[in-house]
Amino acid sequence: MIDLKADKSKNTIRGYHNLKRALERFCEAHGYSFTMDLNRINLQFVDKYRLWLVNEEGYKGDTAHKYFSLFGSTLKKAKSYGRLYNNPYDGDVEYPKKSEAKMVYLTGEEVQKMKYTPFKYKHIKNAFLFMCHTGIRQGDCCNLIWGDLPNIDGVTKLNVKTQKAKTDIYFKLPKVALDLLPKRMGDADKVFPNLNFDSDTNERLRMWAYKSGVKKHITPHTARHTFAFWMLSVNNTPLYTVSKLLGHTNARTT
């Protein structure tokens, strides 16, 4: 699966590497050989794996659910390749319970508060606000180059292939997003140089939000939720259109 996902995003590939390490630890803890025949994997194995993720490893809801789901995807692919005859996930498998955390987004008023609150990390501020007005993912924003923002007949477009879903996003940039961009450089130059959303950056984002009076627990992905909320609830944009703007392959995700 790691090899098959080589053309996907780094996060997707990392997820399968983490799954592999988790399965190795599970097999060692419960007396299984990691190199055993796939056809020995039955419902009992899967149930033990689920309980191990939650009770022994102590993974939180979303992480446990992700590792459990990725294992199911792996077995589904194995069956389609003729490597596995009976996939326990085809039956009534119980999944780890996902957390019920509320999806965080910002209102227009909250974005304005943050916009006019001084923040010494200007490149982080402009990038976050740019994502609020375009909906692109943090990885795509970090990798955004000027060639992804072609100027056609005086109109600047956003034209990117998303890193995660490998879908194309193409639309006219609104003026509020254009105003956040630095001076235009060469097509191969990054729009937001040295941008990296790591734990330190996330902490700075929350400090900036708190300083502006926004008490929500924001992350870089909050900007994407904010864009979707505005499009659907404020601008009344059709769901299918918003799905395309976000680069989703399926409107159900949106």
C-alpha positions in Angstrom: 0.0 0.0 0.0 2.9 2.3 0.7 4.2 1.6 -2.8 0.8 2.0 -4.4 0.2 5.4 -2.7 3.6 6.8 -3.9 1.8 9.3 -6.1 -0.4 10.6 -3.3 0.3 13.3 -0.7 3.0 13.0 1.9 0.3 12.8 4.6 -1.3 9.8 2.9 2.0 8.0 2.6 2.9 8.8 6.2 -0.4 7.3 7.3 0.4 3.9 5.8 3.9 4.0 7.3 2.4 4.7 10.7 -0.1 1.9 10.1 2.7 -0.5 9.3 4.5 0.3 12.5 1.3 0.0 14.5 0.6 -3.4 13.1 4.1 -4.6 13.8 3.7 -3.6 17.5 0.3 -5.2 17.6 1.6 -8.5 16.2 4.5 -8.5 18.6 2.2 -7.8 21.6 -0.3 -10.6 20.7 2.0 -13.3 19.4 1.4 -13.0 15.7 4.1 -13.0 13.0 4.1 -9.8 11.0 5.1 -11.9 7.9 2.3 -14.5 8.3 -0.1 -15.4 5.5 -2.7 -12.7 5.0 -5.4 -15.3 4.9 -4.9 -15.9 8.6 -6.4 -12.5 9.3 -10.0 -13.1 10.5 -12.6 -11.2 12.4 -11.0 -12.2 15.8 -7.7 -10.6 14.6 -9.5 -7.4 13.5 -11.4 -7.2 16.8 -8.2 -7.7 18.8 -6.5 -5.0 16.7 -9.4 -2.5 17.4 -9.2 -3.1 21.1 -5.4 -2.8 21.1 -5.5 0.5 19.4 -7.9 2.0 21.9 -7.2 0.2 25.2 -3.5 -0.8 25.0 -2.0 1.9 22.8 -4.4 4.6 24.0 -5.0 6.2 20.7 -7.7 8.8 20.7 -10.9 8.4 18.7 -10.0 9.9 15.4 -6.5 8.4 15.3 -7.7 4.9 16.3 -10.5 5.2 13.7 -7.9 6.2 11.0 -5.5 3.3 11.7 -8.4 0.9 11.8 -9.9 2.2 8.5 -6.5 2.2 6.7 -6.1 -1.5 7.6 -9.5 -2.1 6.1 -8.4 -0.3 2.9 -5.3 -2.5 2.8 -7.2 -5.7 3.1 -9.7 -4.6 0.5 -6.8 -4.0 -2.0 -5.3 -7.3 -1.0 -8.5 -9.1 -1.9 -8.9 -7.3 -5.2 -5.3 -8.5 -6.1 -6.2 -12.1 -5.2 -3.9 -12.1 -2.1 -6.8 -12.4 0.4 -9.9 -14.7 0.0 -12.0 -13.5 2.8 -11.8 -9.9 4.1 -13.3 -9.5 7.6 -14.1 -5.9 6.8 -16.7 -7.1 4.3 -18.8 -8.2 7.3 -20.2 -6.4 10.3 -17.0 -4.9 11.7 -17.2 -2.6 14.7 -15.0 0.5 14.2 -13.4 2.6 17.0 -15.7 5.5 18.0 -14.7 8.8 16.4 -14.4 11.9 18.6 -17.4 14.2 18.4 -15.3 17.4 18.3 -17.1 20.3 16.7 -15.8 21.5 13.3 -14.2 24.9 13.9 -14.6 27.8 11.4 -14.4 31.6 11.7 -17.1 34.1 11.0 -16.5 37.1 8.8 -16.3 39.3 11.9 -13.7 37.0 13.5 -11.5 37.0 10.3 -11.7 40.8 10.3 -10.6 41.0 13.9 -7.6 38.8 13.1 -6.8 40.8 10.0 -6.5 44.1 11.8 -4.7 42.6 14.9 -0.9 43.2 14.7 1.1 39.9 14.3 4.8 39.9 13.8 4.8 36.8 11.7 3.4 38.5 8.6 4.0 35.6 6.2 2.0 33.3 8.5 -0.8 35.9 8.8 -1.1 36.5 5.1 -1.0 32.8 4.2 -3.7 31.9 6.8 -6.0 34.7 5.6 -5.2 33.7 2.0 -6.4 30.2 2.8 -9.6 31.6 4.4 -10.4 33.3 1.1 -9.4 30.5 -1.3 -10.0 27.3 0.7 -6.7 25.6 -0.3 -5.1 23.1 2.0 -2.1 24.1 4.1 0.2 21.8 2.1 -0.9 23.3 -1.1 -0.4 26.8 0.3 3.2 26.0 1.5 4.0 24.6 -2.0 2.2 27.4 -3.9 4.4 29.0 -6.6 3.8 32.0 -8.8 3.3 29.7 -11.8 0.1 28.5 -10.0 -1.3 32.0 -10.1 -1.3 32.9 -13.8 -2.3 36.4 -14.9 -4.5 36.0 -17.9 -5.7 39.2 -19.6 -5.2 41.1 -16.3 -7.0 38.6 -14.2 -5.1 36.5 -11.7 -6.3 32.8 -11.4 -5.7 30.1 -8.9 -4.6 27.1 -11.0 -3.3 24.2 -8.8 -3.3 20.4 -8.7 -4.0 19.5 -5.1 -1.3 17.5 -3.3 -3.8 15.3 -1.4 -6.5 14.4 -3.9 -4.6 15.2 -7.2 -7.6 17.2 -8.4 -7.5 20.5 -10.3 -8.6 23.7 -8.8 -9.1 26.7 -11.2 -10.9 29.9 -10.4 -10.5 33.7 -10.3 -8.8 35.0 -7.2 -11.0 37.5 -5.3 -9.4 41.0 -4.7 -9.3 40.3 -0.9 -7.0 37.3 -1.6 -4.9 39.3 -4.1 -4.2 42.0 -1.5 -2.6 39.4 0.7 0.0 38.3 -1.8 3.6 39.6 -1.7 5.5 41.1 -4.7 5.3 38.8 -7.7 8.5 36.8 -8.4 9.4 34.2 -11.0 7.0 31.4 -11.9 9.1 28.8 -10.0 9.4 30.9 -6.8 7.2 30.2 -3.9 4.4 32.7 -3.1 5.0 32.3 0.7 8.7 31.5 1.1 9.8 29.5 4.2 6.1 28.8 5.1 5.8 25.7 7.2 2.8 24.8 9.4 4.4 22.9 12.2 3.5 22.8 15.9 5.3 26.1 16.6 3.4 27.8 13.8 0.1 26.4 15.0 0.9 27.8 18.5 1.6 31.2 17.0 -1.7 31.1 15.1 -3.6 30.5 18.3 -1.8 33.3 20.1 -2.6 35.7 17.3 -6.3 34.6 17.4 -6.5 34.9 21.2 -4.9 38.4 21.0 -7.5 39.4 18.4 -10.3 38.2 20.7 -11.1 34.9 18.9 -11.2 32.3 21.6 -11.6 29.3 19.3 -9.0 26.5 19.0 -7.9 27.2 15.5 -5.5 25.3 13.3 -4.4 25.9 9.7 -7.2 23.7 8.5 -9.7 26.1 10.2 -9.1 28.4 7.2 -10.4 25.7 4.8 -13.5 25.2 7.0 -14.0 28.9 7.1 -14.0 29.2 3.3 -16.5 26.3 3.0 -18.8 27.9 5.6 -18.7 31.3 3.8 -19.4 29.7 0.4 -22.3 27.5 1.6 -23.9 29.6 4.3 -23.2 33.2 3.5 -22.9 33.3 -0.3 -25.4 30.4 -0.8 -23.0 28.8 -3.4 -24.4 25.5 -4.7 -22.8 22.5 -2.9 -21.5 21.0 -6.2 -19.7 24.3 -7.0 -18.1 24.5 -3.5 -17.0 20.8 -3.9 -15.1 21.8 -7.0 -13.6 24.9 -5.5 -12.3 22.8 -2.6 -10.9 20.1 -4.9 -13.0 17.3 -3.4 -13.5 14.2 -5.6 -16.9 13.6 -4.0 -19.5 16.1 -3.0 -20.4 13.9 0.0 -17.0 14.9 1.5 -18.0 18.6 1.2 
